[in-house]
Amino acid sequence: MTDDSRSPPPTARIALALEYDGSAFSGWQKQSSPELATVQGALELALSQIADCPISSHCAGRTDAGVHATCQVVHFDSPVDRGGKAWTQGVNSLLPASVRVLWSQPVTADFHARFSARHRRYFYILHRRRFASAVLAGKVTHWRGELDVAALNAAAACLPGEQDFSAFRAAGCQSRSPFRNIHHARWFEQGDYLVFDVQANAFLQHMVRNLVGSMLEVGQGKRPAGWMAELIAAADRRQSGIAAPADGLYLAGVGYPQEQLPPSLWLPPMLAGLPPLNQDQDQTP
């Protein structure tokens, strides 16, 4: 007689940090069409080969097609922990060159890359130059015209706090609530780059790109700075500006309680010259 009451084998829960070039993929999430390359699909294929069984992954924030990540946090369950070298070097050897594991760490069974996260931090990068860069194509948004940085920051000043951001969510956004709590939002100059730095507890679909698109209208002098507050109050996506291109957007940091994972903030390479940035609190670069 067989004993069917035996407990299933224990599983190991592992967290990873990923860096990827979003221009190579149709976003993070696996699609029904196998012809569409996704970050999740590439990662799960590599993890499954290392674990020698099917692996499903969960991320901190689903990035859209063309959006990059310098620190996307993921977790997955495996029937066996192959060890840090296998989950980093081994997985990297099976991934396309446009995706890399930065680190791996065992976590407790109650850790969840999405639901345990306290904040996400994005950088949107404009490259201000007469002609677009050949080597930065797809990595930044080229901008030729003039922009008033003071006006951009005046527009961003109304964003922090918990508010209804319906005016900046995609039509297909599946979030149950349009409310998000922005911790900080500011623009700064770094050489030829103009950068929007924003951190919130979470973001709606296309929210950062929609915010940037509307603020750029303010920066060009087409709208007054107070227009951003009017858009928030109206809660109507049809009244706000067009979304900024995906090319310039980077998920660069995800914050967790200290007992789960250390703070992680990995700057896009073009911002490497910035002084150290506080990873959990508002601090001007």
Backbone bond lengths (Angstrom), bond angles and torsions (degrees), N, CA, C in turn:
res aa  C-N    CA-C-N  psi(-1)  N-CA   C-N-CA  omega(-1)  CA-C   N-CA-C  phi
1 M - - - 1.468 - - 1.533 108.95 -
2 T 1.320 115.18 135.04 1.462 118.87 178.86 1.516 110.24 -87.91
3 D 1.314 115.72 149.24 1.463 121.97 179.99 1.518 108.60 -99.75
4 D 1.354 115.88 102.86 1.461 120.59 -178.99 1.519 112.40 -89.03
5 S 1.337 117.50 3.88 1.461 120.59 -177.31 1.521 112.28 -91.32
6 R 1.323 117.26 0.52 1.458 119.42 -178.43 1.528 110.90 -64.85
7 S 1.313 115.69 143.98 1.461 120.15 179.72 1.522 109.81 -70.72
8 P 1.342 117.38 147.41 1.460 119.51 176.25 1.523 110.22 -64.77
9 P 1.309 117.70 155.62 1.466 119.26 -179.73 1.522 110.90 -60.82
10 P 1.325 117.50 144.72 1.470 119.99 179.87 1.521 110.29 -64.93
11 T 1.315 115.33 152.42 1.458 120.75 178.47 1.511 110.23 -114.71
12 A 1.313 115.06 153.62 1.459 121.18 175.10 1.515 107.99 -105.95
13 R 1.327 116.96 134.21 1.457 121.29 174.78 1.523 107.97 -102.70
14 I 1.317 115.42 126.56 1.457 122.22 -174.88 1.520 109.04 -122.13
15 A 1.338 116.14 137.75 1.467 121.79 173.00 1.518 109.03 -106.33
16 L 1.317 115.82 140.78 1.460 122.65 177.54 1.523 109.16 -127.37
17 A 1.328 116.51 152.12 1.465 121.84 166.45 1.520 107.50 -110.05
18 L 1.321 116.29 133.61 1.462 122.03 -177.61 1.518 111.64 -118.32
19 E 1.315 114.56 147.81 1.457 123.10 168.56 1.520 106.39 -119.75
20 Y 1.348 117.39 134.85 1.462 117.89 176.82 1.518 112.45 -152.05
21 D 1.319 113.32 153.65 1.461 123.56 175.46 1.526 106.79 -91.50
22 G 1.318 116.73 105.04 1.453 120.53 -174.77 1.510 115.02 -68.05
23 S 1.347 117.44 -17.79 1.462 119.40 -179.05 1.521 111.86 -67.51
24 A 1.327 116.94 -14.04 1.461 120.93 179.98 1.528 112.54 -89.72
25 F 1.342 117.68 -3.39 1.456 120.34 -171.05 1.528 112.49 -134.14
26 S 1.340 114.54 158.79 1.464 122.03 173.53 1.527 109.33 -91.20
27 G 1.322 116.04 47.83 1.451 121.69 179.05 1.520 112.76 91.86
28 W 1.338 114.82 -179.48 1.462 120.97 179.07 1.521 112.28 -72.84
29 Q 1.313 117.37 -50.92 1.459 122.67 -165.65 1.527 113.32 -72.52
30 K 1.340 114.93 136.67 1.463 120.59 175.60 1.518 110.32 -58.27
31 Q 1.332 116.12 143.11 1.454 122.30 -179.05 1.530 109.84 -112.77
32 S 1.319 115.18 159.83 1.464 119.57 179.58 1.526 111.55 -67.78
33 S 1.333 116.94 -27.13 1.455 120.71 179.24 1.525 109.90 -86.29
34 P 1.334 118.58 119.90 1.465 120.54 -179.25 1.526 113.41 -67.54
35 E 1.331 117.40 -15.16 1.455 120.28 179.75 1.533 112.18 -73.17
36 L 1.335 116.86 -19.01 1.459 120.85 -178.08 1.526 109.87 -88.54
37 A 1.313 116.30 117.27 1.465 120.78 178.49 1.522 109.80 -77.86
38 T 1.324 117.33 131.58 1.459 122.62 177.71 1.520 109.50 -131.05
39 V 1.328 116.21 155.51 1.460 120.74 178.43 1.526 110.07 -64.04
40 Q 1.326 116.87 -45.10 1.456 120.46 -179.50 1.530 111.29 -59.94
41 G 1.319 116.15 -42.44 1.454 119.65 179.77 1.513 112.30 -62.33
42 A 1.345 116.81 -44.65 1.468 120.70 179.58 1.519 111.02 -65.19
43 L 1.334 117.18 -42.01 1.460 120.65 -179.04 1.522 111.48 -65.86
44 E 1.320 117.32 -47.22 1.462 120.10 -177.13 1.522 112.33 -65.47
45 L 1.313 117.22 -32.25 1.457 120.20 175.99 1.527 110.17 -63.86
46 A 1.337 116.48 -44.49 1.468 120.34 179.45 1.527 111.58 -67.96
47 L 1.327 117.51 -43.77 1.466 120.78 179.38 1.522 111.28 -61.94
48 S 1.316 116.39 -40.47 1.463 120.65 -178.75 1.523 111.35 -64.42
49 Q 1.323 116.59 -34.27 1.454 119.53 177.59 1.524 111.22 -69.07
50 I 1.318 117.01 -39.50 1.463 120.27 178.95 1.529 110.40 -69.57
51 A 1.326 117.51 -42.07 1.463 121.40 -177.68 1.529 112.24 -79.21
52 D 1.324 116.56 -16.98 1.468 122.32 -176.81 1.526 111.66 62.48
53 C 1.333 115.04 35.89 1.465 122.00 175.27 1.520 107.76 -167.00
54 P 1.342 118.83 161.29 1.467 119.93 179.70 1.528 111.88 -62.94
55 I 1.319 116.34 134.51 1.464 123.14 -179.42 1.524 109.06 -123.59
56 S 1.339 116.31 134.83 1.460 122.73 173.39 1.522 108.77 -111.17
57 S 1.315 116.71 143.44 1.461 121.05 -176.99 1.522 111.09 -122.13
58 H 1.326 115.27 157.90 1.466 123.19 178.26 1.524 107.72 -133.59
59 C 1.341 116.57 133.71 1.463 120.21 -175.77 1.522 111.69 -110.82
60 A 1.342 114.92 166.52 1.466 120.84 179.34 1.514 112.09 -72.78
61 G 1.328 117.19 -32.81 1.456 120.95 -178.98 1.510 110.38 -159.43
62 R 1.332 117.87 126.39 1.459 121.66 -177.29 1.524 110.37 -77.77
63 T 1.309 116.56 109.50 1.456 120.93 179.00 1.527 110.21 -82.42
64 D 1.335 115.54 150.10 1.454 121.82 -178.19 1.521 111.12 -85.51
65 A 1.319 115.93 172.62 1.460 121.96 177.10 1.521 110.18 -55.22
66 G 1.322 116.33 130.29 1.457 121.36 177.59 1.508 115.53 86.95
67 V 1.338 118.38 -10.59 1.464 121.75 179.83 1.529 109.05 -86.49
68 H 1.310 116.35 138.87 1.461 122.54 -175.75 1.531 111.35 -99.38
69 A 1.329 115.43 167.05 1.464 120.67 173.39 1.519 108.87 -141.59
70 T 1.314 115.83 132.85 1.460 120.54 170.05 1.525 110.32 -104.50
71 C 1.334 116.77 -11.11 1.458 120.89 173.54 1.523 109.61 -157.24
72 Q 1.316 115.96 81.36 1.460 122.50 170.59 1.524 107.18 -94.93
73 V 1.324 117.71 130.87 1.466 120.92 -179.91 1.521 109.44 -103.60
74 V 1.325 114.64 134.56 1.460 123.09 -174.76 1.523 108.97 -132.18
75 H 1.334 117.48 148.50 1.464 119.32 168.05 1.518 109.66 -130.22
76 F 1.325 114.87 157.00 1.461 121.26 177.66 1.528 108.50 -153.99
77 D 1.313 115.86 160.18 1.466 122.56 176.88 1.521 109.36 -108.82
78 S 1.317 115.83 137.57 1.453 121.94 178.11 1.528 108.88 -131.80
79 P 1.333 118.26 144.02 1.469 119.34 178.13 1.518 112.69 -66.44
80 V 1.321 117.33 -13.35 1.463 120.97 177.98 1.524 108.39 -148.97
81 D 1.327 115.99 142.93 1.462 120.85 176.30 1.527 108.15 -89.24
82 R 1.315 116.78 110.63 1.460 121.19 -177.79 1.529 112.71 -76.17
83 G 1.336 116.78 -11.07 1.459 119.77 -179.23 1.513 112.41 100.54
84 G 1.331 115.37 157.96 1.456 121.13 -174.36 1.511 114.28 -59.09
85 K 1.327 118.00 -38.73 1.465 120.45 -178.56 1.520 111.13 -64.64
86 A 1.333 117.06 -39.03 1.468 120.12 179.99 1.517 111.04 -68.56
87 W 1.355 116.85 -40.72 1.462 120.07 -176.98 1.521 112.29 -75.75
88 T 1.323 118.57 -14.09 1.468 121.27 177.53 1.530 110.14 -108.11
89 Q 1.327 117.10 -75.58 1.464 120.05 -177.52 1.529 111.94 -61.98
90 G 1.330 116.42 -42.98 1.461 119.37 -178.98 1.514 112.02 -63.23
91 V 1.335 116.54 -47.35 1.464 120.23 179.76 1.527 110.31 -65.17
92 N 1.334 117.63 -42.30 1.463 120.29 179.50 1.525 112.57 -59.48
93 S 1.324 116.55 -33.76 1.462 119.84 179.92 1.529 112.04 -67.72
94 L 1.331 117.31 -17.68 1.461 122.28 -178.23 1.528 113.01 -105.59
95 L 1.330 116.77 -6.85 1.460 121.51 -178.76 1.521 110.86 -90.65
96 P 1.345 117.08 154.59 1.468 118.69 170.55 1.523 109.64 -64.60
97 A 1.327 116.51 158.82 1.469 121.04 -176.22 1.518 112.93 -61.56
98 S 1.324 118.03 -18.33 1.465 122.37 -177.94 1.519 113.28 -83.10
99 V 1.335 118.32 0.86 1.471 122.56 177.28 1.516 108.89 -133.54
100 R 1.335 117.10 136.16 1.454 121.16 176.82 1.530 110.84 -141.77
101 V 1.344 115.04 138.75 1.456 121.25 171.28 1.525 107.68 -81.89
102 L 1.332 117.31 130.20 1.464 122.20 -179.71 1.521 112.08 -91.69
103 W 1.333 116.14 -40.13 1.462 121.14 177.17 1.523 109.27 -159.85
104 S 1.325 115.10 162.27 1.463 120.85 174.45 1.516 108.47 -134.13
105 Q 1.328 116.13 153.36 1.456 120.33 -179.32 1.523 109.82 -156.73
106 P 1.339 118.14 130.03 1.468 119.44 172.99 1.523 109.92 -63.42
107 V 1.317 117.03 142.02 1.465 121.68 179.00 1.525 108.62 -132.33
108 T 1.315 116.23 167.71 1.455 120.92 -179.48 1.526 110.48 -75.10
109 A 1.318 115.58 163.41 1.468 121.04 -175.06 1.519 112.70 -64.92
110 D 1.330 118.53 -20.26 1.460 120.28 -179.27 1.534 112.83 -91.39
111 F 1.322 117.21 -0.52 1.472 119.60 177.43 1.522 109.75 -74.55
112 H 1.336 115.59 138.48 1.465 120.98 175.63 1.524 107.65 -138.90
113 A 1.328 116.36 125.62 1.468 120.73 -175.38 1.516 112.35 -55.52
114 R 1.328 117.08 -36.56 1.466 120.68 -178.87 1.524 112.01 -87.37
115 F 1.330 116.86 -54.25 1.464 120.12 -169.65 1.530 113.19 -78.90
116 S 1.327 117.99 -20.13 1.462 120.24 177.53 1.521 112.44 -85.70
117 A 1.326 117.76 -13.62 1.467 121.13 -175.54 1.523 111.31 -70.07
118 R 1.311 115.89 137.44 1.462 121.70 177.12 1.526 112.05 -92.29
119 H 1.308 116.89 -30.97 1.455 119.07 178.25 1.518 110.83 -155.73
120 R 1.346 114.35 161.09 1.455 123.58 170.50 1.527 107.53 -125.55
121 R 1.319 115.98 146.36 1.461 120.17 -179.07 1.528 109.46 -129.41
122 Y 1.328 115.50 128.84 1.458 122.08 -179.75 1.525 110.10 -120.02
123 F 1.330 114.68 150.27 1.455 122.26 169.87 1.522 107.82 -122.05
124 Y 1.335 115.98 132.91 1.463 120.64 173.41 1.523 107.48 -112.29
125 I 1.331 117.30 125.78 1.462 122.02 -169.77 1.524 111.39 -116.31
126 L 1.324 115.14 120.34 1.466 122.43 171.46 1.522 108.20 -101.34
127 H 1.320 116.35 135.08 1.469 121.77 175.70 1.517 107.94 -104.85
128 R 1.332 116.15 110.81 1.455 121.35 -175.57 1.532 109.57 -93.99
129 R 1.298 114.35 103.93 1.462 120.70 -179.27 1.519 108.74 -155.56
130 R 1.332 116.55 154.54 1.469 119.66 -178.06 1.526 111.00 -60.41
131 F 1.337 115.85 -46.48 1.455 120.62 -179.35 1.521 109.79 -115.01
132 A 1.312 115.46 145.38 1.467 120.22 179.55 1.525 110.31 -64.90
133 S 1.327 115.52 146.69 1.458 121.40 179.18 1.521 110.86 -78.62
134 A 1.327 115.83 137.19 1.467 119.84 176.29 1.520 110.76 -73.28
135 V 1.329 117.46 -40.83 1.466 120.25 -174.60 1.532 112.17 -80.38
136 L 1.339 117.31 -18.17 1.463 120.47 179.93 1.528 112.49 -102.08
137 A 1.322 116.87 7.96 1.461 120.27 179.64 1.529 110.23 -58.11
138 G 1.334 115.71 127.62 1.464 120.63 -178.27 1.503 113.89 84.11
139 K 1.343 117.99 -8.63 1.466 121.39 -177.19 1.529 113.09 -105.81
140 V 1.326 116.94 -19.37 1.458 122.75 179.00 1.531 107.05 -143.80
141 T 1.324 115.38 166.18 1.468 120.58 174.54 1.524 108.66 -99.38
142 H 1.333 116.16 119.04 1.455 120.18 -179.41 1.523 109.85 -73.57
143 W 1.350 116.32 137.39 1.463 121.27 -179.90 1.517 109.27 -137.52
144 R 1.333 116.50 122.68 1.464 121.30 -178.33 1.519 113.13 -97.58
145 G 1.320 117.49 -31.60 1.456 120.55 -172.00 1.520 113.77 -79.46
146 E 1.333 114.05 177.20 1.459 121.22 177.91 1.534 110.18 -80.97
147 L 1.326 115.76 146.94 1.455 121.95 175.11 1.527 109.18 -138.42
148 D 1.308 116.11 135.91 1.465 122.88 178.68 1.531 107.68 -89.97
149 V 1.334 116.69 105.10 1.472 120.84 -176.19 1.526 110.91 -65.18
150 A 1.326 117.36 -37.02 1.463 120.10 178.26 1.529 110.42 -62.55
151 A 1.322 116.86 -40.25 1.463 120.43 178.50 1.529 111.10 -66.90
152 L 1.329 116.44 -38.10 1.466 120.18 177.41 1.526 110.49 -61.35
153 N 1.334 116.55 -43.34 1.465 119.46 179.73 1.522 112.17 -70.81
154 A 1.326 116.64 -31.55 1.464 119.24 174.46 1.528 110.13 -64.64
155 A 1.334 116.41 -38.68 1.459 120.34 178.05 1.521 111.24 -67.95
156 A 1.341 116.78 -37.53 1.464 121.46 -178.54 1.529 112.22 -73.17
157 A 1.326 117.10 -19.51 1.465 120.81 -174.13 1.522 113.13 -63.26
158 C 1.334 117.54 -23.13 1.459 119.98 -178.11 1.527 112.82 -87.46
159 L 1.322 117.94 -2.32 1.457 120.73 -173.01 1.534 115.19 -81.82
160 P 1.340 120.33 -38.33 1.462 119.19 -176.34 1.527 113.55 -60.45
161 G 1.328 114.28 148.78 1.457 121.90 -178.63 1.517 110.85 109.64
162 E 1.318 115.78 169.14 1.467 120.68 178.94 1.522 108.86 -85.45
163 Q 1.338 115.67 118.05 1.458 120.99 -175.24 1.525 110.40 -144.91
164 D 1.318 114.32 165.99 1.459 122.13 174.61 1.534 107.90 -83.55
165 F 1.341 116.65 112.93 1.458 120.95 -178.13 1.526 111.64 -104.88
166 S 1.326 116.42 36.31 1.465 120.75 178.91 1.523 112.23 -57.68
167 A 1.324 117.17 -31.23 1.461 121.09 -178.42 1.517 112.22 -67.53
168 F 1.345 117.09 -11.40 1.457 120.45 -175.28 1.526 112.71 -127.11
169 R 1.324 116.87 22.37 1.463 119.93 178.14 1.527 109.22 -107.72
170 A 1.327 115.80 149.65 1.458 121.12 178.85 1.519 110.65 -69.26
171 A 1.310 116.20 152.73 1.460 120.95 -179.94 1.522 111.36 -59.97
172 G 1.330 116.98 -32.87 1.459 120.43 -178.48 1.511 114.28 -92.67
173 C 1.337 118.03 10.90 1.469 121.29 -178.72 1.528 110.21 -61.12
174 Q 1.336 116.84 130.90 1.455 122.04 -175.80 1.529 113.56 -100.00
175 S 1.319 117.03 5.11 1.460 119.59 179.42 1.528 111.04 -63.79
176 R 1.313 116.28 140.37 1.459 120.47 -179.14 1.517 112.38 -71.89
177 S 1.317 117.26 -26.37 1.464 120.79 -177.78 1.519 110.49 -128.27
178 P 1.346 117.82 140.02 1.465 120.86 176.42 1.529 112.32 -85.94
179 F 1.324 117.95 0.42 1.463 121.34 -177.49 1.531 110.71 -83.54
180 R 1.319 115.31 132.78 1.454 122.55 174.53 1.527 108.20 -139.98
181 N 1.328 115.63 153.51 1.467 120.99 -178.69 1.525 108.69 -111.10
182 I 1.329 115.99 103.95 1.463 120.50 177.50 1.528 109.17 -83.19
183 H 1.322 116.43 126.62 1.467 121.99 -178.64 1.523 111.67 -83.86
184 H 1.310 116.75 -43.49 1.465 120.47 173.85 1.518 109.51 -152.54
185 A 1.330 115.78 155.37 1.463 122.57 179.16 1.522 106.84 -153.62
186 R 1.347 116.99 117.15 1.467 119.32 -178.10 1.519 110.15 -155.79
187 W 1.320 115.41 154.36 1.452 123.83 175.91 1.523 108.82 -106.12
188 F 1.347 116.60 143.97 1.456 119.65 173.76 1.527 109.18 -148.88
189 E 1.344 114.92 157.79 1.455 121.48 -179.51 1.521 110.04 -100.34
190 Q 1.329 115.43 139.16 1.465 122.32 177.53 1.525 107.58 -139.61
191 G 1.335 115.66 91.59 1.457 119.68 -176.35 1.526 110.69 62.37
192 D 1.324 116.48 -125.99 1.459 121.34 178.89 1.522 112.78 -80.57
193 Y 1.323 117.15 -0.71 1.460 120.47 -175.66 1.529 111.11 -103.01
194 L 1.322 114.67 142.74 1.459 122.10 171.54 1.526 106.14 -116.75
195 V 1.317 116.60 124.07 1.465 121.11 -166.36 1.524 111.11 -123.62
196 F 1.338 115.25 134.62 1.462 122.13 171.38 1.521 107.34 -103.22
197 D 1.328 115.80 122.88 1.464 123.50 -178.16 1.525 107.37 -113.15
198 V 1.328 117.54 119.33 1.458 120.87 -177.46 1.518 110.49 -138.81
199 Q 1.311 115.08 136.68 1.467 121.49 177.45 1.525 108.91 -131.27
200 A 1.333 116.03 138.05 1.462 121.92 -179.97 1.518 109.26 -148.83
201 N 1.328 115.30 167.40 1.464 117.99 175.83 1.521 110.65 -63.28
202 A 1.322 117.45 -33.67 1.465 123.97 176.86 1.519 107.41 -167.44
203 F 1.343 115.80 170.23 1.450 120.87 -178.76 1.522 110.39 -130.78
204 L 1.331 115.63 148.73 1.457 121.45 172.69 1.530 109.20 -79.18
205 Q 1.326 116.65 164.27 1.457 120.48 178.81 1.533 110.13 -60.82
206 H 1.325 116.67 129.18 1.472 125.50 179.54 1.531 112.86 65.76
207 M 1.315 118.57 10.36 1.461 121.08 -172.62 1.529 112.59 -60.63
208 V 1.324 118.53 -46.92 1.465 119.74 -177.35 1.519 110.61 -65.99
209 R 1.322 117.01 -44.51 1.475 120.11 179.98 1.527 111.25 -63.32
210 N 1.321 117.17 -37.01 1.466 120.02 178.28 1.525 111.39 -70.09
211 L 1.323 116.95 -38.59 1.469 120.22 175.80 1.529 110.42 -61.32
212 V 1.328 115.85 -47.54 1.465 120.25 -178.73 1.530 110.23 -62.22
213 G 1.330 117.58 -44.12 1.455 120.51 -179.72 1.515 112.84 -57.63
214 S 1.334 116.51 -41.08 1.467 119.77 179.22 1.520 111.28 -72.53
215 M 1.332 117.70 -41.38 1.468 119.64 179.81 1.522 112.01 -64.82
216 L 1.325 117.57 -31.22 1.457 119.41 178.01 1.524 111.35 -64.29
217 E 1.319 117.62 -30.04 1.465 119.73 174.79 1.528 110.55 -65.49
218 V 1.338 115.73 -36.20 1.466 119.87 175.87 1.524 109.92 -68.21
219 G 1.325 116.67 -44.62 1.458 121.13 -178.81 1.511 113.59 -62.07
220 Q 1.341 116.44 -27.11 1.467 120.86 177.80 1.523 112.63 -86.52
221 G 1.324 117.19 -3.67 1.450 120.75 -179.17 1.514 114.22 83.41
222 K 1.334 117.28 10.33 1.460 120.40 179.50 1.526 112.05 -79.70
223 R 1.315 116.31 -22.89 1.463 122.02 -179.37 1.523 109.45 -137.91
224 P 1.335 117.57 152.63 1.464 119.82 174.95 1.526 110.13 -76.95
225 A 1.322 116.91 158.71 1.456 121.09 -179.08 1.527 112.11 -58.74
226 G 1.324 116.44 -33.73 1.457 120.63 -179.39 1.514 114.30 -66.81
227 W 1.327 116.73 -10.91 1.461 120.63 -179.95 1.526 111.69 -61.15
228 M 1.336 117.50 -33.93 1.468 120.09 -179.39 1.529 110.97 -62.51
229 A 1.323 117.48 -42.32 1.465 120.65 178.29 1.526 110.56 -65.85
230 E 1.324 116.25 -35.80 1.471 120.21 177.53 1.528 110.70 -64.43
231 L 1.318 116.99 -39.50 1.462 120.97 178.74 1.523 111.28 -64.75
232 I 1.324 116.18 -42.58 1.466 119.53 178.71 1.526 109.89 -61.05
233 A 1.318 116.36 -44.26 1.467 120.40 -179.58 1.530 111.54 -64.82
234 A 1.332 117.22 -36.75 1.463 120.74 -178.13 1.518 112.28 -72.71
235 A 1.348 116.99 -29.18 1.477 122.22 178.03 1.526 111.76 54.52
236 D 1.337 116.32 39.62 1.467 121.30 -176.18 1.519 108.81 -130.51
237 R 1.317 117.16 109.83 1.467 121.84 -178.22 1.525 111.85 -58.97
238 R 1.324 118.32 -29.71 1.456 121.27 -177.04 1.525 112.49 -65.82
239 Q 1.324 117.73 -19.53 1.460 120.58 -177.66 1.532 113.10 -90.05
240 S 1.327 117.79 -17.10 1.466 120.35 -175.40 1.524 111.37 -88.63
241 G 1.335 116.02 174.41 1.457 121.57 -175.80 1.518 112.95 -74.75
242 I 1.336 115.54 172.29 1.460 120.18 178.95 1.525 109.68 -73.13
243 A 1.311 116.25 155.02 1.461 121.13 -178.97 1.525 110.54 -67.37
244 A 1.321 116.03 139.57 1.461 120.33 173.38 1.530 108.93 -69.82
245 P 1.330 118.67 153.85 1.468 121.20 -179.68 1.528 112.15 -58.70
246 A 1.323 116.08 153.06 1.470 121.03 -179.79 1.521 112.16 -69.44
247 D 1.334 117.62 -24.59 1.465 121.79 -171.17 1.529 114.16 -50.95
248 G 1.325 117.15 -38.85 1.461 119.94 -172.28 1.505 115.98 -89.30
249 L 1.336 118.67 4.20 1.465 121.01 -171.55 1.527 111.95 -100.34
250 Y 1.354 115.39 132.51 1.463 122.50 -179.63 1.524 110.63 -131.25
251 L 1.327 116.72 127.51 1.461 121.47 165.18 1.519 106.20 -81.89
252 A 1.332 116.96 113.41 1.460 120.39 -170.32 1.521 114.26 -117.21
253 G 1.312 118.65 -10.72 1.455 119.20 -178.84 1.509 112.29 -159.96
254 V 1.331 115.72 142.41 1.461 122.82 174.79 1.513 107.10 -134.45
255 G 1.329 117.24 127.75 1.458 121.26 -176.55 1.519 112.38 -104.27
256 Y 1.319 115.74 138.20 1.463 122.77 178.93 1.522 109.56 -131.12
257 P 1.330 117.12 161.77 1.469 118.95 172.42 1.523 110.14 -55.49
258 Q 1.319 116.50 144.57 1.461 121.26 -174.67 1.521 113.03 -57.36
259 E 1.340 117.18 -31.54 1.451 119.20 -177.45 1.522 112.59 -74.74
260 Q 1.330 117.88 -10.41 1.463 120.84 -179.37 1.523 111.61 -99.93
261 L 1.318 116.70 -57.88 1.459 121.73 177.88 1.517 108.50 -144.68
262 P 1.317 117.66 148.12 1.466 119.05 174.34 1.524 110.02 -68.31
263 P 1.327 119.24 156.45 1.467 120.56 177.25 1.527 110.34 -58.63
264 S 1.302 115.67 142.29 1.464 120.09 -179.18 1.516 109.81 -129.92
265 L 1.316 116.41 122.78 1.461 122.54 174.26 1.515 107.44 -141.37
266 W 1.324 117.40 113.23 1.457 122.90 179.88 1.523 107.24 -118.37
267 L 1.323 116.35 110.53 1.461 120.96 -175.63 1.524 111.57 -72.17
268 P 1.340 117.13 147.08 1.464 119.44 169.81 1.524 109.63 -57.39
269 P 1.334 118.78 146.82 1.465 121.64 -173.91 1.519 114.46 -54.11
270 M 1.333 118.03 -36.61 1.471 119.43 -177.70 1.531 112.90 -69.87
271 L 1.335 117.23 -10.14 1.466 121.34 178.33 1.522 111.87 -107.27
272 A 1.317 117.19 13.60 1.466 120.95 -174.09 1.524 112.92 -62.63
273 G 1.330 118.08 -20.86 1.449 120.38 -179.01 1.512 114.93 -80.89
274 L 1.332 117.87 -1.16 1.459 120.18 -179.70 1.524 110.91 -68.36
275 P 1.336 118.39 148.64 1.466 120.07 172.50 1.515 109.21 -64.75
276 P 1.348 117.60 163.59 1.471 120.25 -179.31 1.522 111.42 -54.30
277 L 1.336 116.26 136.90 1.455 121.99 -178.70 1.518 109.88 -107.58
278 N 1.323 116.23 137.38 1.458 120.31 172.95 1.518 108.48 -63.80
279 Q 1.319 116.88 132.33 1.463 120.10 -171.82 1.515 113.79 -92.11
280 D 1.299 119.23 -17.22 1.458 120.57 -176.03 1.522 113.87 -116.97
281 Q 1.335 117.30 -21.48 1.446 120.15 -174.80 1.518 109.86 -122.73
282 D 1.316 114.42 166.34 1.450 120.86 -179.02 1.530 110.02 -73.08
283 Q 1.330 116.21 119.14 1.452 120.97 177.33 1.518 108.31 -147.44
284 T 1.296 117.16 123.91 1.463 120.99 -177.46 1.512 110.11 -67.89
285 P 1.345 118.68 129.68 1.450 121.24 177.91 1.519 110.79 -61.13
